[in-house]
Amino acid sequence: MAGIDYSQKIPNNVNLAEDRRLQRALEAWQPKYVDWWKEMGPDGFMADDVYLRTAIDVGKEGWAHFGHVQMPDYRWGIFLAEPEKDRTIGFGDLKGEPVWQEVPGEYRSDLRRLIVVQGDTEPASVEQQRLLGKSAPSLYDLRNLFQVNIEEGRHLWAMVYLLFGYFGREGREEADAMLERRSGDPDQPRILEAFNEKTPDWLSFFMFTYFTDRDGKYQLGALKESAFDPLSRTCDFMLKEEAHHMFVGASGIGRIIQRTCDLMKEHNTEDVGPHGGINLDTIQRYINFHYSVSMDLFGSPKSTNAAIYYSAGLKGRFAEANKDDDHLLVSGESTFLSIRDGQIFEDSSRSLNLVNDDVRSDYSEDCGKGVRRWNRILADNNVDFEMKLPHVGFHRAVGPFANANISPTGDVLSDEQWEASVSKWLPSEEEQVYVSSLMVPEYRVGKMAGWIAAPSSGINTQTVDYEYVKL
């Protein structure tokens, strides 16, 4: 596939120039997007040169170009992965039939809803993170924040293209609405509650990019399986960029843990707060919170809607082809955890009804890999502490465990027991205030804030002390 033509007003590889009506419609939406970016994008850095990655080709090689650019001048565009020749539907009732290049009328409403919900998360995270640049622990981290923000903006463009290109007036109205909603706004909030939470500090940001962006990986992976080929190819390319977001989170948390270990050894204490560090039990409480909130994004484990989407070929499971079953799920049962009369038990249902739980289970397993890497840092530093993911029922607001009092180890508690212990498991207000107090910017080239270790390497072969943002 040819490289992307950056001489166009909207860089793309979807032959936009041949569809003048669509091109004019998107060019009319573009100023609204730029106005939203200037209002709700990173606050205070619009005139600074940032070392950003830009897609120049969607092929297996050469899809990223690095250079300094001011964020309002970044060339957001519309990029789909290369088409797969003779691709067929891989699951559901229509398994084996050719994929769709247009939206079937009977699935129009469901597909539009799936695209809108995914699209709404992209600008939401930019809004949640818009003030973080003012407390960046280094220029390296500041650049990574802006790269994440820029790509979330491009992912919004990816969903908007589908709405404009395939859903007519209704799609255009939905695209406008995504620029009108605001994260945390009481009157016009974002669709999913996790994207109305605040991201007030960098510990929260790293947790968000590790846990919540990982949910995005699994949602995009499930949509990548879709029989609607333009959606599949859009998500396929988005997944390339999503990998960097999760790297930012995994490495950021690891660097905080390393710095805490350094301070513990330097001062011979487990309490590094007086020395400007973040205690390990605080990091664990932030893990508990962000993991549980992100789990809710998968919805209820038993879902009729998910079953309908699967049977229709609209949304599959992550890495569907690797699943060892018939990809129809019309027979057979699977199990999931539930609670009744104060007891956690293993319930069962048709596998087709448990698609959400299948995807969520893969997500949880993937999250555990990062936790094991963080524990290796602790072991390498001879620190007797182990990070853990909490029980699936802990601190849940969606599904069978919604509002149940479940401890991180899976014990069912009374209201009194929960209230007596919750401060050990979730960040307290005092703890959050302390973490926020550490968020003093470090803008000197090559320097790091005192609560986080330096990364092992820089970006794109650059050194750690490279001037990633020219302030």
C-alpha positions in Angstrom: 0.0 0.0 0.0 1.3 3.5 -0.9 2.4 5.9 1.8 0.0 8.5 3.1 -0.1 11.8 1.1 0.5 14.6 3.6 -0.2 17.3 1.0 -3.9 16.7 1.5 -5.9 18.7 4.0 -6.9 15.4 5.7 -4.1 12.9 5.2 -5.6 9.5 4.5 -5.3 6.2 2.7 -9.1 5.8 2.0 -9.1 7.6 -1.4 -10.9 10.6 0.1 -10.2 12.7 -2.9 -12.5 10.5 -5.0 -15.5 11.0 -2.7 -15.9 14.8 -2.8 -19.1 14.8 -0.7 -17.4 12.9 2.1 -14.3 15.0 1.8 -16.3 18.3 2.1 -18.2 16.9 5.1 -15.1 15.9 7.0 -13.4 19.2 6.1 -16.4 21.0 7.5 -16.0 19.0 10.8 -12.3 19.6 11.0 -12.5 23.2 12.3 -14.8 22.0 15.1 -12.3 19.4 16.0 -9.4 21.9 16.1 -11.5 24.2 18.3 -12.2 21.3 20.7 -8.4 20.4 20.7 -7.4 24.0 21.5 -10.0 24.2 24.3 -9.7 20.7 25.8 -6.3 19.4 24.6 -3.1 19.7 26.7 -3.3 23.0 28.5 -0.4 25.4 28.1 1.8 23.7 25.5 0.2 24.4 22.2 3.1 26.6 21.0 5.8 24.2 22.0 7.7 21.9 19.6 7.1 18.2 20.6 9.0 15.2 19.3 6.0 13.2 18.0 5.5 10.1 16.0 3.3 10.5 12.9 2.0 7.7 10.7 3.4 7.9 7.1 2.5 4.4 6.0 0.2 1.7 7.3 2.3 -1.2 6.0 4.3 -3.5 8.2 7.3 -1.2 8.0 7.7 2.6 7.9 4.4 3.5 9.4 5.9 5.9 11.9 7.9 9.1 11.4 9.5 11.1 14.2 10.1 14.9 14.4 9.4 18.0 16.3 6.0 19.6 15.6 3.6 21.9 17.4 0.5 20.0 18.4 -2.1 22.2 16.7 -0.2 21.6 13.5 -0.1 17.8 13.8 -1.6 16.2 10.8 -4.4 14.0 12.1 -5.7 11.7 9.4 -7.7 8.7 8.5 -5.8 5.4 8.1 -7.0 1.9 7.6 -4.9 -1.2 7.7 -4.2 -3.0 4.5 -7.2 -5.0 3.3 -7.0 -8.8 3.6 -7.7 -10.5 0.3 -10.9 -12.6 0.2 -11.5 -12.1 3.9 -14.5 -13.9 5.3 -16.5 -13.6 8.5 -14.7 -15.5 11.3 -17.5 -16.2 13.8 -21.2 -16.1 14.4 -24.2 -17.2 12.3 -22.6 -15.9 9.1 -19.2 -17.5 9.6 -17.5 -18.2 6.3 -19.4 -15.6 4.3 -17.6 -12.6 2.7 -17.2 -9.6 5.0 -19.2 -6.5 4.4 -18.0 -3.3 2.7 -21.3 -1.5 3.5 -23.5 -1.5 6.5 -26.4 -4.0 6.3 -29.6 -2.2 7.1 -30.6 -4.6 9.9 -27.4 -4.0 11.8 -27.2 -0.2 11.2 -28.3 0.9 14.7 -26.1 -1.7 16.5 -23.0 -0.9 14.5 -23.5 2.8 15.0 -23.8 2.4 18.7 -20.6 0.3 18.9 -18.7 2.9 16.9 -20.0 5.8 19.0 -19.2 4.2 22.3 -15.7 3.4 21.2 -15.2 6.9 19.6 -16.5 8.7 22.7 -13.7 7.2 24.9 -11.0 8.8 22.7 -11.6 12.5 23.3 -12.6 11.7 26.9 -9.1 10.6 27.9 -7.6 13.7 26.3 -9.9 15.8 28.5 -9.1 13.8 31.6 -5.4 14.3 31.0 -5.3 17.9 29.8 -3.7 19.4 32.9 -1.0 16.8 33.5 1.7 18.5 31.4 1.9 21.2 34.1 3.3 18.6 36.6 5.4 16.3 34.2 8.2 14.5 36.0 10.5 14.9 32.9 10.6 16.1 29.3 10.6 12.4 28.3 7.4 11.8 30.2 5.9 15.1 28.9 6.5 13.9 25.3 4.9 10.5 26.0 1.8 12.2 27.4 1.4 14.3 24.3 2.0 11.3 22.0 -0.8 9.5 23.8 -3.1 12.6 23.6 -2.3 13.1 19.9 -3.1 9.5 19.1 -6.3 9.5 21.0 -7.3 12.4 18.9 -6.5 10.5 15.7 -8.5 7.5 17.0 -11.5 9.9 17.3 -10.9 10.8 13.6 -10.9 7.0 12.8 -14.4 6.6 14.3 -15.7 9.8 12.9 -14.7 8.8 9.4 -16.9 5.6 9.7 -19.8 7.7 11.0 -19.6 10.2 8.2 -18.8 7.6 5.5 -21.4 5.0 6.3 -24.2 6.4 8.6 -25.3 9.6 6.8 -27.0 12.4 8.8 -27.3 10.3 12.0 -23.5 9.6 11.8 -22.8 13.3 11.4 -24.9 14.2 14.4 -23.1 11.6 16.5 -19.7 13.0 15.4 -20.8 16.5 16.5 -22.1 15.1 19.8 -18.7 13.6 20.6 -17.2 17.1 20.5 -20.0 18.5 22.7 -19.8 16.0 25.6 -17.1 16.6 28.3 -15.5 14.2 30.7 -17.0 14.7 34.1 -19.5 17.3 33.0 -22.7 16.8 35.1 -25.0 17.8 32.2 -23.1 16.3 29.2 -20.8 13.6 30.5 -19.0 11.0 28.5 -20.9 7.7 27.9 -18.8 5.3 30.0 -18.3 6.2 33.7 -14.6 5.4 33.8 -14.0 8.2 31.3 -15.7 10.7 33.7 -13.1 10.0 36.5 -10.4 12.5 37.1 -6.8 11.9 36.3 -5.2 14.3 38.7 -1.7 13.0 39.0 1.0 11.0 37.1 0.6 7.9 39.2 -3.1 7.9 38.1 -2.0 8.6 34.5 0.3 5.6 34.4 -2.4 3.4 36.0 -4.9 4.7 33.4 -2.6 4.0 30.4 -1.8 0.5 31.8 -5.3 -0.7 32.9 -7.8 1.5 31.0 -6.0 1.7 27.7 -5.5 -2.0 28.0 -9.3 -2.3 28.1 -9.2 -0.3 24.8 -6.8 -2.9 23.4 -9.3 -5.7 24.1 -12.3 -3.7 22.9 -10.5 -2.7 19.7 -9.3 -6.3 19.3 -12.9 -7.5 19.5 -14.1 -4.9 17.0 -11.2 -5.9 14.7 -12.9 -9.2 14.2 -16.1 -7.5 12.9 -17.7 -8.5 9.7 -17.9 -4.8 8.8 -14.5 -4.6 7.1 -13.9 -0.8 7.3 -14.4 -1.1 11.1 -12.1 -4.1 11.3 -9.3 -2.4 9.3 -9.7 0.8 11.3 -9.3 -1.0 14.6 -6.4 -3.0 13.3 -4.4 0.1 12.7 -5.5 1.7 15.9 -4.1 -1.3 17.8 -0.6 -0.4 16.5 -0.8 3.0 18.3 -2.5 1.6 21.4 0.6 -0.5 22.2 2.6 2.6 23.0 0.0 3.8 25.5 0.2 0.6 27.4 4.0 0.8 27.3 3.9 4.2 28.9 1.8 2.8 31.7 3.7 -0.4 32.3 7.1 1.3 32.2 5.9 4.3 34.2 4.7 2.2 37.1 7.8 0.1 37.0 10.0 3.3 37.2 8.0 4.5 40.3 8.5 1.1 41.9 12.3 1.2 41.2 12.6 4.7 42.6 10.7 3.6 45.8 13.1 0.7 46.1 16.1 3.0 45.8 14.7 5.3 48.5 14.0 2.4 50.8 17.6 1.2 50.5 19.1 4.7 50.8 17.1 5.6 53.9 16.7 2.1 55.4 12.9 2.4 55.7 9.7 1.2 54.2 8.1 4.6 54.5 9.6 6.8 51.8 7.0 9.5 52.1 9.3 11.8 54.1 11.9 11.4 51.4 9.6 12.4 48.5 8.7 8.9 47.3 5.6 6.9 46.9 5.1 3.9 49.3 4.5 0.5 47.8 1.2 0.0 49.6 0.0 3.3 48.1 0.9 1.9 44.6 -1.0 -1.2 45.4 -4.1 0.8 46.4 -3.9 2.7 43.1 -3.7 -0.7 41.3 -6.8 -1.9 43.1 -8.8 1.2 42.1 -7.8 1.5 38.4 -8.0 -2.2 37.7 -11.5 -2.5 39.2 -12.8 0.6 37.5 -11.4 -0.7 34.1 -13.0 -4.1 34.7 -16.5 -2.4 34.7 -15.8 -1.3 31.1 -16.4 -4.9 29.9 -20.0 -4.8 31.1 -21.8 -7.6 32.8 -20.3 -11.0 32.2 -23.6 -12.4 31.1 -24.9 -10.3 28.3 -27.7 -10.8 25.8 -26.5 -7.8 23.8 -23.0 -9.2 23.5 -24.5 -12.5 22.4 -26.5 -10.7 19.7 -23.4 -8.8 18.5 -21.5 -12.0 18.3 -24.1 -14.0 16.4 -24.5 -11.2 13.9 -20.8 -10.9 13.3 -20.6 -7.4 14.6 -18.1 -7.9 17.5 -16.1 -11.0 18.2 -13.7 -12.0 21.0 -10.1 -10.9 21.2 -7.9 -13.0 18.9 -11.0 -14.9 17.8 -9.0 -17.2 15.5 -7.0 -18.5 18.4 -10.1 -19.7 20.3 -10.3 -23.4 20.5 -14.0 -23.8 19.7 -16.4 -23.7 16.7 -16.7 -19.9 16.7 -20.5 -20.3 16.7 -21.2 -20.9 20.4 -24.6 -22.2 19.7 -24.0 -25.1 22.1 -21.9 -25.6 25.1 -21.7 -23.9 28.5 -19.1 -21.8 30.3 -18.8 -20.7 33.9 -18.4 -17.3 35.6 -18.2 -16.1 39.1 -21.3 -14.6 40.8 -22.7 -13.9 44.3 -25.9 -15.0 46.0 -27.0 -14.8 49.6 -23.6 -13.6 50.7 -21.7 -16.5 48.9 -19.5 -16.3 45.9 -20.1 -19.3 43.6 -19.4 -20.5 40.1 -22.4 -20.1 37.9 -22.9 -21.3 34.3 -24.6 -20.2 31.2 -24.5 -20.7 27.4 -21.0 -19.7 26.1 -22.7 -17.3 23.7 -24.1 -15.3 26.7 -20.6 -15.1 28.2 -18.7 -13.4 25.4 -18.0 -10.3 27.7 -16.6 -12.5 30.4 -14.4 -14.3 27.8 -12.8 -11.0 26.7 -12.6 -9.8 30.3 -10.8 -13.0 31.3 -8.2 -12.5 28.6 -7.8 -8.9 29.8 -7.2 -9.9 33.4 -4.6 -12.5 32.3 -2.8 -9.8 30.3 -2.9 -7.3 33.2 -1.2 -10.0 35.3 1.9 -10.0 33.1 2.7 -6.4 34.0 2.2 -7.1 37.7 4.7 -10.0 37.4 7.3 -7.6 35.8 6.8 -5.1 38.6 7.3 -7.9 41.2 10.6 -8.8 39.5 11.8 -5.3 40.1 10.9 -5.8 43.8 12.7 -9.2 43.9 15.8 -7.8 42.1 16.0 -5.2 44.8 15.5 -7.7 47.6 12.3 -6.0 48.7 9.8 -8.3 50.5 6.6 -7.0 48.9 4.3 -8.4 46.2 1.9 -6.5 44.0 -1.4 -8.2 43.2 -4.5 -7.8 41.2 -7.6 -7.8 43.4 -10.4 -10.3 43.1 -12.8 -9.9 40.2 -15.6 -8.9 42.6 -13.7 -6.2 44.4 -15.0 -2.6 44.1 -17.3 -3.3 41.2 -20.2 -1.2 39.9 -21.3 -3.4 37.0 -22.3 -7.0 36.9 -23.2 -9.6 39.6 -20.7 -8.0 42.1 -22.0 -4.5 41.7 -22.0 -2.7 45.1 -21.1 -6.0 46.8 -18.6 -5.8 49.7 -15.8 -8.0 48.4 -12.3 -7.8 49.7 -9.3 -7.9 47.3 -8.7 -11.5 48.3 -12.3 -12.4 47.6 -13.9 -12.5 51.0 -17.6 -11.4 51.3 -17.8 -8.7 54.0 -20.6 -7.0 56.0 -21.1 -3.2 55.6 -19.3 -2.7 58.9 -16.3 -4.8 57.9 -16.0 -3.1 54.5 -16.1 0.4 56.1 -13.5 -0.6 58.6 -11.1 -1.9 56.0 -11.7 0.0 52.8 -9.0 2.6 53.5 -6.4 -0.3 53.4 -7.5 -1.2 49.9 -8.4 2.0 48.1 -6.5 5.4 48.0 -7.6 7.6 50.8 -8.2 11.4 50.4 -5.1 12.0 52.4 -3.0 9.7 50.2 -4.3 11.4 47.1 -3.4 14.8 48.5 0.1 13.5 49.2 0.6 12.1 45.7 -0.6 15.4 44.3 1.9 17.3 46.4 4.7 15.4 44.6 3.6 16.6 41.2 6.1 19.4 40.7 7.2 19.7 37.1 10.8 18.9 36.1 11.4 20.5 32.8 15.2 20.5 32.8 16.7 18.4 29.9 17.6 14.9 31.1 16.4 15.4 34.7 13.7 13.4 36.6 11.4 14.2 39.5 12.5 12.6 42.7 9.6 10.1 42.9 10.3 8.3 39.7 13.4 6.6 38.2 14.8 7.4 34.7 13.8 5.1 31.9 16.3 2.5 30.6 16.3 4.1 27.1 14.8 7.0 25.2 12.4 7.2 22.3 13.3 6.2 18.7 17.0 5.6 19.5 17.3 9.0 21.1 19.0 9.3 24.5 17.0 9.9 27.7 18.4 13.4 28.0 17.2 14.4 24.5 15.2 17.6 24.3 11.9 15.9 23.6 9.8 19.0 24.2 11.3 22.4 23.4 9.7 24.7 26.0 
